[in-house]
Amino acid sequence: MMSMKSLSISSALLFILTVFPLLAGLTRWGNDIFTAVLNISIFLPLIFGVLGLAAGLFGIKGRVKVSLVVFNLIGICLSSFLIFVAVFGFKQP
């Protein structure tokens, strides 16, 4: 079984994997990264966020745990909003 410290580290890495492609898509140089992630799956950042949240819940106790859970929840909300816009926002009336 993974230790609490390694779960916290993996939660932080999964948070970065959740948010980085979405934020990189806002820049000129990161558009290729964003497109590559979306070519794999539009749900990939959301999956990373959920896995990061689960790892954060079992990680180190205290402020670290609270921070990781909140950050991963923000990443999940951001990914969910972008998926909602992509699925329902671009439909023609």
Backbone as a printed PyTorch tensor [residue, N CA C, xyz], in Angstrom:
tensor([[[  0.8400,  -1.1830,   0.0000],
         [  0.0000,   0.0000,   0.0000],
         [  0.8860,   1.2480,   0.0000]],

        [[  0.4260,   2.2710,  -0.6570],
         [  1.1980,   3.4980,  -0.7450],
         [  1.1630,   4.2460,   0.5870]],

        [[  2.2560,   4.9130,   0.8900],
         [  2.2940,   5.6920,   2.1170],
         [  1.4990,   6.9790,   1.9340]],

        [[  1.2000,   7.6230,   3.0310],
         [  0.4200,   8.8570,   2.9910],
         [  1.1800,   9.9670,   2.2670]],

        [[  2.5050,   9.9800,   2.4220],
         [  3.3150,  11.0010,   1.7640],
         [  3.2860,  10.8180,   0.2510]],

        [[  3.4030,   9.5930,  -0.2200],
         [  3.3860,   9.3530,  -1.6590],
         [  1.9980,   9.6160,  -2.2470]],

        [[  0.9440,   9.3920,  -1.4770],
         [ -0.3910,   9.7260,  -1.9510],
         [ -0.5590,  11.2350,  -2.0990]],

        [[  0.0030,  11.9910,  -1.1750],
         [ -0.0720,  13.4540,  -1.2690],
         [  0.7260,  13.9660,  -2.4650]],

        [[  1.8830,  13.3860,  -2.7060],
         [  2.6950,  13.7890,  -3.8560],
         [  1.9720,  13.4420,  -5.1570]],

        [[  1.3910,  12.2600,  -5.2230],
         [  0.6680,  11.8810,  -6.4380],
         [ -0.5800,  12.7430,  -6.6280]],

        [[ -1.2110,  13.1680,  -5.5410],
         [ -2.3550,  14.0700,  -5.6460],
         [ -1.9340,  15.4160,  -6.2260]],

        [[ -0.7890,  15.9220,  -5.7930],
         [ -0.2870,  17.1880,  -6.3250],
         [  0.0730,  17.0490,  -7.8030]],

        [[  0.6920,  15.9430,  -8.1830],
         [  1.0420,  15.7220,  -9.5940],
         [ -0.2110,  15.5750, -10.4650]],

        [[ -1.2150,  14.8950,  -9.9390],
         [ -2.4530,  14.7510, -10.6990],
         [ -3.1760,  16.0850, -10.8250]],

        [[ -3.0710,  16.9450,  -9.8160],
         [ -3.6420,  18.2900,  -9.9290],
         [ -2.9510,  19.0710, -11.0500]],

        [[ -1.6380,  18.9630, -11.1100],
         [ -0.8980,  19.6490, -12.1740],
         [ -1.3110,  19.0980, -13.5370]],

        [[ -1.4620,  17.7770, -13.6420],
         [ -1.9000,  17.1810, -14.9060],
         [ -3.3330,  17.5740, -15.2540]],

        [[ -4.1340,  17.9000, -14.2470],
         [ -5.5040,  18.3360, -14.4910],
         [ -5.5430,  19.7500, -15.0420]],

        [[ -4.7850,  20.6400, -14.4410],
         [ -4.9060,  22.0580, -14.7420],
         [ -3.9690,  22.5120, -15.8550]],

        [[ -2.7900,  21.9160, -15.9630],
         [ -1.8000,  22.3950, -16.9300],
         [ -2.2990,  22.4000, -18.3760]],

        [[ -2.9000,  21.3180, -18.8790],
         [ -3.3670,  21.3770, -20.2740],
         [ -4.4400,  22.4450, -20.4800]],

        [[ -5.2950,  22.6430, -19.4780],
         [ -6.3610,  23.6330, -19.6070],
         [ -5.7980,  25.0510, -19.6090]],

        [[ -4.8300,  25.3100, -18.7480],
         [ -4.2170,  26.6360, -18.7070],
         [ -3.2600,  26.8470, -19.8760]],

        [[ -2.6090,  25.7910, -20.3060],
         [ -1.7060,  25.9070, -21.4500],
         [ -2.4780,  26.1910, -22.7320]],

        [[ -3.7200,  25.7520, -22.7940],
         [ -4.5500,  26.0220, -23.9660],
         [ -4.8430,  27.5000, -24.1550]],

        [[ -4.6470,  28.2860, -23.1100],
         [ -4.8750,  29.7290, -23.2040],
         [ -3.6970,  30.4680, -23.8320]],

        [[ -2.5550,  29.8050, -23.9440],
         [ -1.3740,  30.4450, -24.5150],
         [ -1.1730,  29.9720, -25.9530]],

        [[ -0.3390,  30.6880, -26.6690],
         [ -0.0620,  30.3290, -28.0540],
         [  0.7750,  29.0540, -28.1280]],

        [[  1.7620,  28.9170, -27.2300],
         [  2.6550,  27.7530, -27.2740],
         [  2.0010,  26.4990, -26.7140]],

        [[  0.9790,  26.6470, -25.8740],
         [  0.3710,  25.4820, -25.2410],
         [ -0.8250,  24.9240, -25.9630]],

        [[ -1.1880,  25.5180, -27.0630],
         [ -2.3540,  25.0410, -27.8020],
         [ -2.1490,  23.6150, -28.3050]],

        [[ -0.9210,  23.2690, -28.6690],
         [ -0.6320,  21.9020, -29.1190],
         [ -0.8020,  20.8910, -27.9920]],

        [[ -0.3990,  21.2740, -26.7750],
         [ -0.5740,  20.3910, -25.6110],
         [ -2.0580,  20.1690, -25.3490]],

        [[ -2.8250,  21.2570, -25.3700],
         [ -4.2650,  21.1740, -25.1340],
         [ -4.9370,  20.2840, -26.1750]],

        [[ -4.5560,  20.4430, -27.4280],
         [ -5.1360,  19.6430, -28.4990],
         [ -4.7400,  18.1760, -28.3640]],

        [[ -3.5020,  17.9140, -27.9580],
         [ -3.0610,  16.5260, -27.7820],
         [ -3.8340,  15.8330, -26.6710]],

        [[ -4.0810,  16.5440, -25.5780],
         [ -4.8570,  15.9640, -24.4750],
         [ -6.2880,  15.7000, -24.9140]],

        [[ -6.8860,  16.6430, -25.6300],
         [ -8.2620,  16.4540, -26.0840],
         [ -8.3860,  15.3710, -27.1470]],

        [[ -7.3090,  15.1400, -27.9190],
         [ -7.3370,  14.0480, -28.8880],
         [ -7.3520,  12.6950, -28.1970]],

        [[ -6.7410,  12.6190, -27.0180],
         [ -6.7910,  11.3690, -26.2410],
         [ -8.2030,  11.1650, -25.7080]],

        [[ -8.6930,  12.1540, -24.9520],
         [-10.0580,  12.1190, -24.4370],
         [-10.3940,  13.4760, -23.8630]],

        [[-11.6250,  13.9050, -24.0800],
         [-12.0580,  15.1750, -23.5170],
         [-12.2180,  15.0600, -21.9990]],

        [[-12.3770,  13.8460, -21.5000],
         [-12.5850,  13.6140, -20.0790],
         [-11.2890,  13.3700, -19.2960]],

        [[-10.1410,  13.3600, -19.9710],
         [ -8.8740,  13.0440, -19.3150],
         [ -8.5410,  13.9950, -18.1610]],

        [[ -8.6540,  15.3230, -18.3130],
         [ -8.3860,  16.1900, -17.1580],
         [ -9.3490,  15.9420, -15.9920]],

        [[-10.5960,  15.6190, -16.2990],
         [-11.5670,  15.3140, -15.2460],
         [-11.1940,  14.0320, -14.5050]],

        [[-10.7400,  13.0430, -15.2370],
         [-10.3150,  11.7810, -14.6180],
         [ -9.1040,  12.0130, -13.7250]],

        [[ -8.1380,  12.8140, -14.2060],
         [ -6.9760,  13.1450, -13.3780],
         [ -7.4040,  13.8760, -12.1040]],

        [[ -8.3790,  14.7660, -12.2210],
         [ -8.8580,  15.4990, -11.0570],
         [ -9.5170,  14.6060, -10.0280]],

        [[-10.3110,  13.6630, -10.4890],
         [-10.9860,  12.7390,  -9.5620],
         [ -9.9670,  11.8300,  -8.8890]],

        [[ -8.9910,  11.3400,  -9.6490],
         [ -7.9390,  10.5140,  -9.0520],
         [ -7.1050,  11.3140,  -8.0530]],

        [[ -6.8200,  12.5800,  -8.3880],
         [ -6.0870,  13.4450,  -7.4680],
         [ -6.8650,  13.7230,  -6.2040]],

        [[ -8.1750,  13.8990,  -6.3270],
         [ -9.0200,  14.1020,  -5.1440],
         [ -9.0080,  12.8640,  -4.2530]],

        [[ -9.1200,  11.6930,  -4.8500],
         [ -9.1020,  10.4550,  -4.0720],
         [ -7.7520,  10.2720,  -3.3730]],

        [[ -6.6680,  10.5610,  -4.0690],
         [ -5.3480,  10.4380,  -3.4520],
         [ -5.1670,  11.4800,  -2.3560]],

        [[ -5.6920,  12.6820,  -2.5540],
         [ -5.5850,  13.7240,  -1.5470],
         [ -6.3660,  13.4120,  -0.2910]],

        [[ -7.4910,  12.7260,  -0.4430],
         [ -8.2980,  12.3740,   0.7310],
         [ -7.5930,  11.3750,   1.6360]],

        [[ -6.7430,  10.5440,   1.0600],
         [ -6.0200,   9.5430,   1.8480],
         [ -4.5870,   9.9500,   2.1510]],

        [[ -4.2260,  11.1760,   1.8040],
         [ -2.8550,  11.6530,   1.9880],
         [ -2.5950,  12.1590,   3.4000]],

        [[ -1.5440,  12.9730,   3.5070],
         [ -1.1010,  13.5260,   4.7830],
         [ -2.2150,  14.3640,   5.3950]],

        [[ -2.3980,  14.2440,   6.6870],
         [ -3.4410,  14.9790,   7.4010],
         [ -3.0300,  16.4350,   7.5930]],

        [[ -4.0170,  17.2830,   7.8520],
         [ -3.7500,  18.6780,   8.1800],
         [ -3.9660,  19.6060,   7.0090]],

        [[ -3.1870,  20.6910,   6.9980],
         [ -3.3310,  21.7170,   5.9550],
         [ -3.0170,  21.1840,   4.5620]],

        [[ -2.0920,  20.2600,   4.4830],
         [ -1.7230,  19.6850,   3.1850],
         [ -2.9270,  18.9690,   2.5780]],

        [[ -3.6090,  18.1970,   3.3870],
         [ -4.7760,  17.4580,   2.9100],
         [ -5.8780,  18.4080,   2.4540]],

        [[ -6.1400,  19.4240,   3.2610],
         [ -7.1860,  20.3880,   2.9160],
         [ -6.8260,  21.1130,   1.6190]],

        [[ -5.5760,  21.5270,   1.4830],
         [ -5.1380,  22.2330,   0.2730],
         [ -5.2620,  21.3530,  -0.9580]],

        [[ -4.8160,  20.1150,  -0.8570],
         [ -4.8860,  19.2170,  -2.0080],
         [ -6.3340,  18.9310,  -2.4080]],

        [[ -7.1990,  18.7480,  -1.4230],
         [ -8.6030,  18.4780,  -1.7200],
         [ -9.2420,  19.6930,  -2.3870]],

        [[ -8.9820,  20.8840,  -1.8530],
         [ -9.5670,  22.0980,  -2.4330],
         [ -9.0350,  22.3430,  -3.8390]],

        [[ -7.7310,  22.2040,  -4.0310],
         [ -7.1560,  22.4200,  -5.3640],
         [ -7.7060,  21.4200,  -6.3730]],

        [[ -7.8160,  20.1710,  -5.9810],
         [ -8.3510,  19.1730,  -6.9090],
         [ -9.8330,  19.4100,  -7.1850]],

        [[-10.5820,  19.8830,  -6.2010],
         [-11.9790,  20.2270,  -6.4500],
         [-12.0990,  21.3950,  -7.4340]],

        [[-11.2050,  22.3640,  -7.3190],
         [-11.1930,  23.4740,  -8.2780],
         [-10.8850,  22.9510,  -9.6830]],

        [[ -9.9200,  22.0480,  -9.7860],
         [ -9.5910,  21.4510, -11.0830],
         [-10.7470,  20.6510, -11.6600]],

        [[-11.4670,  19.9380, -10.8100],
         [-12.6320,  19.1720, -11.2580],
         [-13.7260,  20.1120, -11.7460]],

        [[-13.9720,  21.1910, -11.0050],
         [-14.9950,  22.1590, -11.4230],
         [-14.6270,  22.8140, -12.7490]],

        [[-13.3690,  23.1850, -12.9100],
         [-12.9210,  23.7970, -14.1610],
         [-13.0620,  22.8230, -15.3260]],

        [[-12.6400,  21.6000, -15.1310],
         [-12.7530,  20.5930, -16.1960],
         [-14.2180,  20.2940, -16.5200]],

        [[-15.0540,  20.2060, -15.4930],
         [-16.4760,  19.9340, -15.7080],
         [-17.1440,  21.0630, -16.4840]],

        [[-16.7780,  22.2960, -16.1520],
         [-17.3460,  23.4380, -16.8700],
         [-16.9410,  23.4110, -18.3390]],

        [[-15.6820,  23.1330, -18.6120],
         [-15.2280,  23.0950, -20.0070],
         [-15.8570,  21.9370, -20.7750]],

        [[-16.0650,  20.8040, -20.1330],
         [-16.7400,  19.6830, -20.7790],
         [-18.1900,  20.0470, -21.0730]],

        [[-18.8520,  20.7130, -20.1110],
         [-20.2370,  21.1420, -20.3140],
         [-20.3450,  22.0860, -21.5020]],

        [[-19.4370,  23.0460, -21.5820],
         [-19.4410,  23.9990, -22.6960],
         [-19.1720,  23.2710, -24.0110]],

        [[-18.2350,  22.3420, -24.0060],
         [-17.8950,  21.6200, -25.2370],
         [-19.0330,  20.7310, -25.7070]],

        [[-19.7400,  20.1080, -24.7780],
         [-20.7990,  19.1700, -25.1610],
         [-22.0940,  19.8910, -25.5140]],

        [[-22.4950,  20.8600, -24.6820],
         [-23.7860,  21.4980, -24.8670],
         [-23.7150,  22.9060, -25.4560]],

        [[-22.5890,  23.5700, -25.3420],
         [-22.4960,  24.9620, -25.7520],
         [-22.3510,  25.1820, -27.2310]],

        [[-21.8650,  24.2060, -27.9500],
         [-21.6030,  24.3950, -29.3690],
         [-22.6840,  23.7800, -30.2690]],

        [[-23.7940,  23.3820, -29.6780],
         [-24.8790,  22.8310, -30.4930],
         [-25.6280,  23.9690, -31.1730]],

        [[-26.0310,  23.7200, -32.3920],
         [-26.8120,  24.7010, -33.1310],
         [-28.2690,  24.6180, -32.7020]],

        [[-28.9460,  25.7550, -32.6100],
         [-30.3780,  25.7180, -32.1920],
         [-31.2850,  25.1020, -33.2300]]])
